[in-house]
Amino acid sequence: MLEGYTDKLGATPFVLNLYKILSEQRYSDVITWEQSGTKFIIKDLVGFSFKVLPQYYDTNKLALFSRQLSVKRLIV
């Protein structure tokens, strides 16, 4: 995908992929929405790093994923 690309609503590929991951029932044992639906919880860090991240991002490093969350201002 193109660097700096956003969809019609302004979401970047990183955000779109995160939404796809959270929408996938097969990953619900690893990552899921928090009950309020405003936050997500990574329930299995190792599984997330090695099972999910490489499928959607160019890394399996949780630190890089966390950094992107921070850069996109998705965590406080």
MMTF fields as JSON, N, C-alpha, C and O atoms, coordinates in Angstrom:
{
  "mmtfVersion": "1.0.0",
  "mmtfProducer": "UNKNOWN",
  "numBonds": 303,
  "numAtoms": 304,
  "numGroups": 76,
  "numChains": 1,
  "numModels": 1,
  "chainsPerModel": [1],
  "groupsPerChain": [76],
  "chainIdList": ["A"],
  "bondAtomList": [4, 2, 8, 6, 12, 10, 16, 14, 20, 18, 24, 22, 28, 26, 32, 30, 36, 34, 40, 38, 44, 42, 48, 46, 52, 50, 56, 54, 60, 58, 64, 62, 68, 66, 72, 70, 76, 74, 80, 78, 84, 82, 88, 86, 92, 90, 96, 94, 100, 98, 104, 102, 108, 106, 112, 110, 116, 114, 120, 118, 124, 122, 128, 126, 132, 130, 136, 134, 140, 138, 144, 142, 148, 146, 152, 150, 156, 154, 160, 158, 164, 162, 168, 166, 172, 170, 176, 174, 180, 178, 184, 182, 188, 186, 192, 190, 196, 194, 200, 198, 204, 202, 208, 206, 212, 210, 216, 214, 220, 218, 224, 222, 228, 226, 232, 230, 236, 234, 240, 238, 244, 242, 248, 246, 252, 250, 256, 254, 260, 258, 264, 262, 268, 266, 272, 270, 276, 274, 280, 278, 284, 282, 288, 286, 292, 290, 296, 294, 300, 298],
  "bondOrderList": [1, 1, 1, 1, 1, 1, 1, 1, 1, 1, 1, 1, 1, 1, 1, 1, 1, 1, 1, 1, 1, 1, 1, 1, 1, 1, 1, 1, 1, 1, 1, 1, 1, 1, 1, 1, 1, 1, 1, 1, 1, 1, 1, 1, 1, 1, 1, 1, 1, 1, 1, 1, 1, 1, 1, 1, 1, 1, 1, 1, 1, 1, 1, 1, 1, 1, 1, 1, 1, 1, 1, 1, 1, 1, 1],
  "groupList": [{"groupName": "MET", "atomNameList": ["N", "CA", "C", "O"], "elementList": ["N", "C", "C", "O"], "formalChargeList": [0, 0, 0, 0], "bondAtomList": [1, 0, 2, 1, 3, 2], "bondOrderList": [1, 1, 2], "singleLetterCode": "M", "chemCompType": "L-PEPTIDE LINKING"}, {"groupName": "LEU", "atomNameList": ["N", "CA", "C", "O"], "elementList": ["N", "C", "C", "O"], "formalChargeList": [0, 0, 0, 0], "bondAtomList": [1, 0, 2, 1, 3, 2], "bondOrderList": [1, 1, 2], "singleLetterCode": "L", "chemCompType": "L-PEPTIDE LINKING"}, {"groupName": "GLU", "atomNameList": ["N", "CA", "C", "O"], "elementList": ["N", "C", "C", "O"], "formalChargeList": [0, 0, 0, 0], "bondAtomList": [1, 0, 2, 1, 3, 2], "bondOrderList": [1, 1, 2], "singleLetterCode": "E", "chemCompType": "L-PEPTIDE LINKING"}, {"groupName": "GLY", "atomNameList": ["N", "CA", "C", "O"], "elementList": ["N", "C", "C", "O"], "formalChargeList": [0, 0, 0, 0], "bondAtomList": [1, 0, 2, 1, 3, 2], "bondOrderList": [1, 1, 2], "singleLetterCode": "G", "chemCompType": "PEPTIDE LINKING"}, {"groupName": "TYR", "atomNameList": ["N", "CA", "C", "O"], "elementList": ["N", "C", "C", "O"], "formalChargeList": [0, 0, 0, 0], "bondAtomList": [1, 0, 2, 1, 3, 2], "bondOrderList": [1, 1, 2], "singleLetterCode": "Y", "chemCompType": "L-PEPTIDE LINKING"}, {"groupName": "THR", "atomNameList": ["N", "CA", "C", "O"], "elementList": ["N", "C", "C", "O"], "formalChargeList": [0, 0, 0, 0], "bondAtomList": [1, 0, 2, 1, 3, 2], "bondOrderList": [1, 1, 2], "singleLetterCode": "T", "chemCompType": "L-PEPTIDE LINKING"}, {"groupName": "ASP", "atomNameList": ["N", "CA", "C", "O"], "elementList": ["N", "C", "C", "O"], "formalChargeList": [0, 0, 0, 0], "bondAtomList": [1, 0, 2, 1, 3, 2], "bondOrderList": [1, 1, 2], "singleLetterCode": "D", "chemCompType": "L-PEPTIDE LINKING"}, {"groupName": "LYS", "atomNameList": ["N", "CA", "C", "O"], "elementList": ["N", "C", "C", "O"], "formalChargeList": [0, 0, 0, 0], "bondAtomList": [1, 0, 2, 1, 3, 2], "bondOrderList": [1, 1, 2], "singleLetterCode": "K", "chemCompType": "L-PEPTIDE LINKING"}, {"groupName": "ALA", "atomNameList": ["N", "CA", "C", "O"], "elementList": ["N", "C", "C", "O"], "formalChargeList": [0, 0, 0, 0], "bondAtomList": [1, 0, 2, 1, 3, 2], "bondOrderList": [1, 1, 2], "singleLetterCode": "A", "chemCompType": "L-PEPTIDE LINKING"}, {"groupName": "PRO", "atomNameList": ["N", "CA", "C", "O"], "elementList": ["N", "C", "C", "O"], "formalChargeList": [0, 0, 0, 0], "bondAtomList": [1, 0, 2, 1, 3, 2], "bondOrderList": [1, 1, 2], "singleLetterCode": "P", "chemCompType": "L-PEPTIDE LINKING"}, {"groupName": "PHE", "atomNameList": ["N", "CA", "C", "O"], "elementList": ["N", "C", "C", "O"], "formalChargeList": [0, 0, 0, 0], "bondAtomList": [1, 0, 2, 1, 3, 2], "bondOrderList": [1, 1, 2], "singleLetterCode": "F", "chemCompType": "L-PEPTIDE LINKING"}, {"groupName": "VAL", "atomNameList": ["N", "CA", "C", "O"], "elementList": ["N", "C", "C", "O"], "formalChargeList": [0, 0, 0, 0], "bondAtomList": [1, 0, 2, 1, 3, 2], "bondOrderList": [1, 1, 2], "singleLetterCode": "V", "chemCompType": "L-PEPTIDE LINKING"}, {"groupName": "ASN", "atomNameList": ["N", "CA", "C", "O"], "elementList": ["N", "C", "C", "O"], "formalChargeList": [0, 0, 0, 0], "bondAtomList": [1, 0, 2, 1, 3, 2], "bondOrderList": [1, 1, 2], "singleLetterCode": "N", "chemCompType": "L-PEPTIDE LINKING"}, {"groupName": "ILE", "atomNameList": ["N", "CA", "C", "O"], "elementList": ["N", "C", "C", "O"], "formalChargeList": [0, 0, 0, 0], "bondAtomList": [1, 0, 2, 1, 3, 2], "bondOrderList": [1, 1, 2], "singleLetterCode": "I", "chemCompType": "L-PEPTIDE LINKING"}, {"groupName": "SER", "atomNameList": ["N", "CA", "C", "O"], "elementList": ["N", "C", "C", "O"], "formalChargeList": [0, 0, 0, 0], "bondAtomList": [1, 0, 2, 1, 3, 2], "bondOrderList": [1, 1, 2], "singleLetterCode": "S", "chemCompType": "L-PEPTIDE LINKING"}, {"groupName": "GLN", "atomNameList": ["N", "CA", "C", "O"], "elementList": ["N", "C", "C", "O"], "formalChargeList": [0, 0, 0, 0], "bondAtomList": [1, 0, 2, 1, 3, 2], "bondOrderList": [1, 1, 2], "singleLetterCode": "Q", "chemCompType": "L-PEPTIDE LINKING"}, {"groupName": "ARG", "atomNameList": ["N", "CA", "C", "O"], "elementList": ["N", "C", "C", "O"], "formalChargeList": [0, 0, 0, 0], "bondAtomList": [1, 0, 2, 1, 3, 2], "bondOrderList": [1, 1, 2], "singleLetterCode": "R", "chemCompType": "L-PEPTIDE LINKING"}, {"groupName": "TRP", "atomNameList": ["N", "CA", "C", "O"], "elementList": ["N", "C", "C", "O"], "formalChargeList": [0, 0, 0, 0], "bondAtomList": [1, 0, 2, 1, 3, 2], "bondOrderList": [1, 1, 2], "singleLetterCode": "W", "chemCompType": "L-PEPTIDE LINKING"}],
  "groupTypeList": [0, 1, 2, 3, 4, 5, 6, 7, 1, 3, 8, 5, 9, 10, 11, 1, 12, 1, 4, 7, 13, 1, 14, 2, 15, 16, 4, 14, 6, 11, 13, 5, 17, 2, 15, 14, 3, 5, 7, 10, 13, 13, 7, 6, 1, 11, 3, 10, 14, 10, 7, 11, 1, 9, 15, 4, 4, 6, 5, 12, 7, 1, 8, 1, 10, 14, 16, 15, 1, 14, 11, 7, 16, 1, 13, 11],
  "groupIdList": [1, 2, 3, 4, 5, 6, 7, 8, 9, 10, 11, 12, 13, 14, 15, 16, 17, 18, 19, 20, 21, 22, 23, 24, 25, 26, 27, 28, 29, 30, 31, 32, 33, 34, 35, 36, 37, 38, 39, 40, 41, 42, 43, 44, 45, 46, 47, 48, 49, 50, 51, 52, 53, 54, 55, 56, 57, 58, 59, 60, 61, 62, 63, 64, 65, 66, 67, 68, 69, 70, 71, 72, 73, 74, 75, 76],
  "secStructList": [7, 7, 6, 6, 7, 7, 7, 6, 6, 1, 7, 7, 2, 2, 2, 2, 2, 2, 2, 2, 2, 2, 2, 7, 4, 4, 4, 6, 6, 6, 3, 3, 3, 7, 6, 6, 1, 1, 7, 3, 3, 3, 1, 7, 2, 2, 2, 0, 0, 0, 0, 0, 2, 2, 2, 2, 1, 1, 7, 7, 7, 2, 2, 2, 2, 2, 2, 2, 2, 2, 2, 6, 6, 7, 7, 7],
  "xCoordList": [0.829, 0.0, 0.872, 2.04, 0.294, 1.035, 1.176, 0.232, 2.377, 2.628, 1.765, 1.727, 1.098, 0.273, -1.127, -1.937, -1.416, -2.748, -3.799, -3.557, -4.943, -6.093, -7.324, -7.407, -8.279, -9.525, -10.428, -10.01, -11.639, -12.56, -12.886, -13.234, -12.775, -13.073, -11.822, -11.902, -10.665, -9.429, -8.647, -7.649, -9.073, -8.368, -7.154, -7.235, -6.05, -4.829, -4.849, -5.661, -3.98, -3.904, -3.678, -4.224, -2.89, -2.666, -3.978, -4.262, -4.768, -6.047, -7.029, -7.74, -7.077, -7.968, -7.619, -8.511, -6.329, -5.908, -6.254, -6.67, -6.088, -6.444, -7.935, -8.333, -8.741, -10.185, -10.509, -11.365, -9.827, -10.019, -9.668, -10.4, -8.556, -8.126, -9.188, -9.564, -9.664, -10.661, -12.009, -12.82, -12.243, -13.483, -13.417, -14.446, -12.214, -12.013, -12.305, -11.603, -13.321, -13.679, -12.544, -12.373, -11.766, -10.69, -9.59, -8.801, -9.527, -8.512, -9.07, -8.355, -10.315, -10.947, -10.293, -10.462, -9.55, -8.827, -7.522, -6.879, -7.135, -5.872, -6.094, -5.404, -7.057, -7.351, -8.859, -9.5, -9.408, -10.852, -11.188, -10.386, -12.386, -12.876, -13.167, -13.638, -12.891, -13.275, -14.796, -15.388, -15.412, -16.877, -17.55, -18.612, -16.954, -17.556, -17.488, -18.238, -16.587, -16.424, -15.579, -15.471, -14.976, -14.143, -12.661, -11.83, -12.319, -10.924, -10.803, -11.793, -9.572, -9.354, -8.343, -7.559, -8.379, -7.5, -6.738, -7.333, -5.426, -4.616, -4.491, -3.804, -5.155, -5.217, -4.021, -3.694, -3.376, -2.236, -1.166, -1.21, -0.199, 0.828, 1.67, 1.97, 2.051, 2.881, 2.08, 2.566, 0.86, 0.006, -0.248, -0.234, -0.48, -0.705, 0.528, 0.428, 1.698, 2.949, 3.245, 3.68, 3.013, 3.429, 2.303, 2.566, 1.071, -0.064, -0.778, -1.223, -0.885, -1.712, -0.875, -1.102, 0.074, 0.838, 1.423, 1.272, 2.086, 2.684, 1.648, 1.989, 0.399, -0.646, -1.094, -1.582, -0.928, -1.449, -0.395, -0.618, 0.739, 1.783, 3.113, 3.226, 4.09, 5.398, 6.311, 7.534, 5.734, 6.542, 5.798, 4.586, 6.542, 5.915, 6.338, 6.163, 6.886, 7.38, 6.282, 5.799, 5.913, 4.863, 5.258, 4.396, 6.542, 6.998, 6.701, 6.314, 6.88, 6.597, 5.098, 4.679, 4.3, 2.846, 2.425, 1.614, 2.971, 2.652, 3.05, 2.333, 4.194, 4.655, 3.663, 3.337, 3.182, 2.208, 0.908, 0.293, 0.498, -0.686, -0.468, -1.368, 0.719, 1.053, 1.107, 0.556, 1.769, 1.889, 0.517, 0.272, -0.37, -1.718, -2.636, -3.815, -2.078, -2.82, -4.015, -5.091, -3.791, -4.83, -4.666, -5.524, -3.567, -3.389, -2.989, -2.422, -3.294, -2.933, -2.117, -1.711],
  "yCoordList": [-1.186, 0.0, 1.248, 1.214, 2.308, 3.546, 4.235, 4.309, 4.735, 5.496, 6.76, 7.452, 7.049, 8.242, 8.072, 8.998, 6.887, 6.624, 6.659, 6.173, 7.223, 7.146, 6.808, 7.151, 6.138, 5.848, 7.078, 8.136, 6.949, 8.09, 8.678, 9.854, 7.864, 8.354, 8.836, 9.286, 8.746, 9.216, 8.144, 8.452, 6.893, 5.806, 5.363, 5.205, 5.167, 4.701, 3.18, 2.528, 2.604, 1.146, 0.474, -0.599, 1.087, 0.525, 0.386, -0.664, 1.439, 1.444, 0.479, -0.244, 0.459, -0.455, -1.91, -2.731, -2.228, -3.589, -3.948, -5.074, -3.015, -3.27, -3.577, -4.486, -2.829, -3.078, -4.458, -5.172, -4.826, -6.155, -7.251, -8.232, -7.082, -8.068, -8.223, -9.34, -7.106, -7.141, -7.683, -8.134, -7.641, -8.17, -9.668, -10.314, -10.218, -11.64, -12.491, -12.391, -13.31, -14.197, -15.161, -15.536, -15.564, -16.544, -16.015, -16.798, -14.707, -14.121, -13.736, -13.14, -14.06, -13.609, -14.173, -13.617, -15.268, -15.798, -15.043, -15.214, -14.206, -13.473, -11.982, -11.362, -11.413, -9.978, -9.781, -10.441, -8.886, -8.673, -7.258, -6.59, -6.826, -5.544, -5.68, -6.722, -4.649, -4.561, -4.398, -3.96, -4.739, -4.775, -3.484, -3.538, -2.344, -1.064, -0.839, -0.028, -1.557, -1.385, -0.19, 0.139, 0.465, 1.634, 1.336, 2.177, 0.144, -0.266, -1.717, -2.446, -2.126, -3.53, -4.093, -3.358, -5.394, -6.087, -7.157, -7.968, -7.154, -8.24, -9.253, -9.005, -10.393, -11.395, -12.339, -12.937, -12.476, -13.381, -12.664, -12.658, -12.056, -11.255, -12.08, -11.631, -13.279, -14.132, -14.557, -14.473, -15.011, -15.397, -14.241, -14.419, -13.056, -11.876, -11.565, -11.266, -11.64, -11.322, -12.277, -11.852, -13.568, -14.552, -15.086, -15.597, -14.979, -15.512, -14.421, -14.66, -13.237, -12.194, -11.123, -10.851, -10.521, -9.405, -9.711, -8.894, -10.856, -11.113, -11.232, -11.052, -11.531, -11.648, -10.286, -10.195, -9.237, -7.922, -6.821, -5.793, -7.034, -6.016, -6.662, -7.887, -5.853, -6.354, -6.705, -6.667, -7.042, -7.341, -8.289, -8.471, -8.888, -9.64, -9.037, -9.652, -7.849, -7.178, -6.319, -5.355, -6.69, -5.984, -4.533, -3.654, -4.271, -2.902, -1.981, -0.829, -2.479, -1.66, -1.418, -0.325, -2.427, -2.273, -1.223, -0.345, -1.315, -0.349, 1.062, 2.022, 1.181, 2.499, 3.084, 4.269, 2.27, 2.756, 3.19, 4.178, 2.456, 2.866, 4.254, 5.095, 4.483, 5.774, 6.87, 7.954, 6.586, 7.56, 7.95, 9.118, 6.974, 7.231, 7.79, 8.05, 7.971, 8.502, 7.636, 8.127, 6.327, 5.369, 4.886, 4.171, 5.272, 4.951, 6.24, 7.159, 6.274, 7.438, 6.995, 7.822],
  "zCoordList": [0.0, 0.0, 0.0, 0.385, -0.426, -0.538, 0.808, 1.594, 1.052, 2.279, 2.236, 1.219, 3.302, 3.371, 2.803, 2.852, 2.261, 1.709, 2.815, 3.92, 2.526, 3.432, 2.613, 1.433, 3.237, 2.537, 2.584, 3.054, 2.109, 2.041, 3.408, 3.512, 4.458, 5.805, 6.529, 7.672, 5.873, 6.474, 7.205, 7.855, 7.116, 7.802, 6.991, 5.773, 7.662, 7.015, 6.896, 7.553, 6.079, 5.982, 7.338, 7.592, 8.198, 9.527, 10.283, 10.858, 10.281, 10.996, 10.339, 11.036, 9.021, 8.316, 8.621, 8.835, 8.642, 8.975, 10.412, 10.687, 11.318, 12.709, 12.829, 13.559, 12.12, 12.139, 11.556, 12.08, 10.479, 9.882, 10.883, 11.023, 11.572, 12.565, 13.646, 14.003, 14.161, 15.226, 14.749, 15.558, 13.452, 12.879, 12.616, 12.418, 12.614, 12.325, 13.561, 14.567, 13.484, 14.602, 14.937, 16.097, 13.931, 14.169, 15.086, 15.615, 15.279, 16.159, 17.529, 18.334, 17.803, 19.047, 20.306, 21.391, 20.175, 21.333, 21.572, 22.608, 20.603, 20.664, 20.895, 21.705, 20.181, 20.275, 20.128, 19.31, 20.91, 20.87, 21.336, 21.987, 20.986, 21.497, 22.989, 23.444, 23.727, 25.131, 25.155, 24.168, 26.245, 26.343, 25.866, 25.245, 26.146, 25.744, 24.235, 23.692, 23.559, 22.123, 21.732, 20.551, 22.726, 22.44, 22.554, 22.211, 23.032, 23.216, 22.794, 22.724, 22.513, 22.242, 23.232, 23.831, 23.387, 24.325, 23.559, 22.85, 23.705, 23.166, 24.298, 25.289, 24.145, 25.21, 25.195, 26.22, 24.065, 23.92, 23.11, 21.88, 23.805, 23.131, 22.169, 21.062, 22.582, 21.715, 20.488, 19.36, 20.714, 19.592, 18.642, 17.424, 19.195, 18.367, 17.531, 16.341, 18.172, 17.476, 16.335, 15.265, 16.553, 15.567, 14.687, 13.598, 15.134, 14.38, 13.581, 12.458, 14.155, 13.545, 12.835, 11.656, 13.524, 12.939, 11.562, 10.654, 11.368, 10.045, 8.918, 7.749, 9.257, 8.248, 7.704, 6.577, 8.502, 8.134, 8.048, 7.408, 8.685, 8.717, 8.323, 8.286, 8.038, 7.601, 8.767, 8.631, 9.896, 11.078, 11.999, 11.884, 12.914, 13.997, 15.337, 16.389, 15.287, 16.49, 17.125, 16.532, 18.321, 19.042, 19.308, 19.312, 19.529, 19.793, 18.605, 18.799, 17.385, 16.206, 16.054, 15.673, 16.349, 16.33, 17.361, 17.064, 18.554, 19.616, 19.223, 19.504, 18.574, 18.134, 17.133, 17.207, 16.2, 15.231, 15.912, 15.512, 16.932, 17.695, 18.283, 18.266, 18.795, 19.394, 18.333, 18.526, 17.22, 16.133, 15.597, 15.295, 15.482, 14.971, 16.04, 15.797, 17.23, 18.385, 18.744, 19.086, 18.654, 19.02, 20.45, 20.97, 21.09, 22.507, 23.225, 22.633, 24.478, 25.297, 26.476, 27.292]
}
